[in-house]
Amino acid sequence: MTSPSEHGTRGDEVLRRLALTRYADTLESLSAPAPLDGAPFPYDTCPRIEEVRWRLSMVDQLLRDELRELANSLNEWRGALRRWHVWMSVMDTFPEEEA
């Protein structure tokens, strides 16, 4: 015979698995709001860096690397926001007391 706490834990596990299944199914198919959907930010965002005559050597390479790091960070952040958007849409499918 199972105790009420074991039954509650079992029910929580079933809900977690259901939520994860819905998340995985929805992740690829759900289109997010416009800023979160679409192609990632490009890495070569400023081709004019190479056209400028810099006073210091390798400034163009330093700037290009910094802009690529920024593009990486923005793409990672946008991906995280998209995943949160998917989680919120999954949680909306459950009653409030189960979510």
Stockholm file with secondary structure:
# STOCKHOLM 1.0

chainA/1-99         MTSPSEHGTRGDEVLRRLALTRYADTLESLSAPAPLDGAPFPYDTCPRIEEVRWRLSMVDQLLRDELRELANSLNEWRGALRRWHVWMSVMDTFPEEEA
#=GR chainA/1-99 SS CCCHHHHHHHHHHHHHHHHHHHHHHHHHHCCCCGGGSSSCCCSCCCGGGGTSCCSSTTHHHHHHHHHHHHHHHHHHHHHHHHHHHHHHHHHTTSCTTTC
#=GC SS_cons        CCCHHHHHHHHHHHHHHHHHHHHHHHHHHCCCCGGGSSSCCCSCCCGGGGTSCCSSTTHHHHHHHHHHHHHHHHHHHHHHHHHHHHHHHHHTTSCTTTC
//
